[in-house]
Amino acid sequence: MSPDRLVIYVYGSPAPQGSKRHVGNGVMGTIAAFEKVKHVEKMLSLDNAFSGQEVYDALAKYHSDGELVAEPKIDGLSLDLKYVEGNLTLAATRGDGTYGDDVTVNARVVQNIPLKLRQPRTGHVRGEVYMPVSQFNRLNEELVAAGE
């Protein structure tokens, strides 16, 4: 797989309470509405395949002489992370594929999204942000217990 097509999955959780990357500590501020941003390249949705025939049809549709990777689909929030000289400068949702929402402020609080890369690289990383059901349920229980 060529480096410009590398897929990186980010698994993690929000930053710990009280850290400068935590939502709601006043450092991040609030956003009434997200600004729309245009993607450099159109962000397409992944196809689902639930049967053998659908897998066969997808393979026939996308077959090329290149490498093919198939894996279980994680249903989360697609993000395009833009790094300039190694610094996170933009995080945008897929939106309609051409325009997405600027969610940089929100992405900065996800502990496993690096704010700065180890090397001063410029480019885009696309991936999926999600929360496992078990973690989602635990968070809801904690919020209920806290009266929120």
N, C-alpha and C positions, 0 to 999 in steps of 0.2 A: 504494500500500500504506500503510495507516495506521501511525503510529509504534508503536502497541502491538502490532503484528504483524511488526515488523522482524526479519528473520532475519540473524544475524551469524555468519559462519564464522571460526573462529580457526585460523590456520595457524601453526605454529611448532614450537619444540623446547624441551626442558627448559633451564632456566637453566644457564649455564656452571659447570663444576666450581669449587668454592671460593666461589661466591657465597652470600649468605645465603638465597637461594631454592633452593638445591640440596638434593635429597634425600640423606640420609646424612652431612651435615656436623655432625649433633648439634643443630642449631638447631631443626629441625622435630620431632624426637622420633619415636617409633614408635607405631603403633596396632595393638592386638591384634585388635580387631573394630570395624567401622564402626557408628556409631549410626544408627538409622533415623529419618528425618524425613518428615513428611507434606507433600506438594506442595500449594501454594495452589490450583492447577488441575491436573487429571489430565494427566499426560504420556503422550500416545499415541504409538505406534510409526508410522513411515512405512510406506506400502505399497510393495511392489515391483511393477514391471510389466516383464515380459520379452518380451512379444509385442505386436503391434498390437492384438489383441483385449483384452488386459489393460489397455492404455492407454485404449482406448475405454470399457471397463467402469469404470475409475477416474474418467474424466471424467464419465460418466453418474451415478456415485454421488455425486460431490462438486460437481457443477455448481451454480453460483449466478450471480447477476448481478454478483458481485464479480470482482476480478482473480484470475487463475489463474497460478501460477508452477510450472513443471516443470523439473527439472534432474537431472543424474546423482546418484544416491544415494551418499553416502560412508558406508561402514560403519565406525563407530567407537564411541565411548562418548558417549551423550547426556548432556548436563549442563544443569542449571538453576542459573544464577549469580544470587544475590540481592545487590543493592547497596542500602545504606541510607546516605543522604546522601553518595553517591559512593564509599563504601567497601565492598569485597567482604566480606560477612558470612557467606555460606553458598554452598557448591557441592555439589549433590546429583545423584546418578545418577538415571536414569529408574526403575530398580527394577521394581516391578510396575505402575507408572503412578500409583499412589496414594501409595505410600511408596518412598523411595529411600534410598541410603546417603549419609551426610554425608562427603564427600571433600574438604572445604575445605582441609585440610592438604596434600593432594596437588595440588589445583588451584593453590595458591599458588606452586608451583615451575614451572608452565608459563609460560614467558617471555612469551607473547602473551596471557595472561589478565591484564588490568589489575587490580592490587590497589586502585587508586584511579582513579575517573573524573575527567575534566577538569572536570566540573561536578557539583555535589552532588545528583545524581539518585537517586531511590529507585524500585526496580522489579526485574524479573527479566529476564534474557537467557538464551535457550535456544539451544543449538547442539550441535555435534558435535566431540569431540576425537579426533584420529586421528594416526597416524604413517604416512607413506608407506612402502611396502614397501622401497624403496631405503634409506631412513633406518633402518628396522628391521633390515635385513640388515647395514648398516654398524655399528650399535650392537652387534649380536651378534658380529661379527668383532672389534670392540674389546674386548668382554668376554672372549672366548676368548683373545685375545692377552694380556690382563691376568691370565689365570688365574682368572677369575670365572665 
